[in-house]
């Protein structure tokens, strides 16, 4: 089953913030590559097997199918799976408190 892949505005904003932060510490060339690596991971891995990653149960009702995938050991990608689509909700650094991350 092919699901529509939707990148939400909050996710895109967070991705740009991460890129800007990384450019200060690892250089702009490597930082510019980060968003494409994330999008590649989403389209190649999450889109093809969205249920491979753990449910994100702590903040959502039991019937919600919100999941999170860890990217490069440092970033959580939060997404919701339905029969028709995969909504990519946000991305955040694993050192952040998940309860403070807006979705």
Residue pairs with C-beta under 8 A, 6 or more apart in sequence:
1 83
3 47
3 50
3 81
3 82
3 83
3 84
3 85
3 86
4 84
4 85
4 86
5 42
5 43
5 47
5 85
5 86
5 88
6 85
6 86
6 87
6 88
7 39
7 42
7 88
8 87
8 88
8 89
8 90
10 89
10 90
10 102
10 103
11 77
11 88
11 89
11 90
11 91
14 90
14 91
14 92
15 34
15 35
15 38
15 91
16 35
18 34
18 75
18 91
18 93
19 31
19 32
19 34
19 35
20 31
22 30
22 31
22 34
23 31
23 32
37 71
37 72
38 71
38 75
38 77
38 91
41 69
41 71
41 77
42 77
42 79
42 88
45 52
45 69
46 53
46 69
46 77
46 79
46 86
46 88
47 86
50 67
50 79
50 81
50 86
51 67
51 81
52 69
53 67
53 68
53 69
53 70
54 67
54 68
55 65
55 66
55 67
56 66
56 67
56 68
56 78
56 98
57 66
58 98
58 99
59 66
59 98
59 99
59 103
60 66
64 80
65 80
65 81
65 82
66 78
66 79
66 80
66 89
66 103
67 78
67 79
67 80
67 81
68 76
68 77
68 78
68 79
69 76
69 77
69 79
70 76
70 77
70 94
71 77
71 91
73 94
74 93
74 94
75 91
75 92
75 93
75 94
76 91
76 92
76 93
76 94
76 98
77 88
77 90
77 91
78 88
78 89
78 90
78 91
78 92
78 101
78 103
79 86
79 87
79 88
79 89
80 86
80 87
80 89
89 103
90 101
90 102
90 103
92 98
92 101
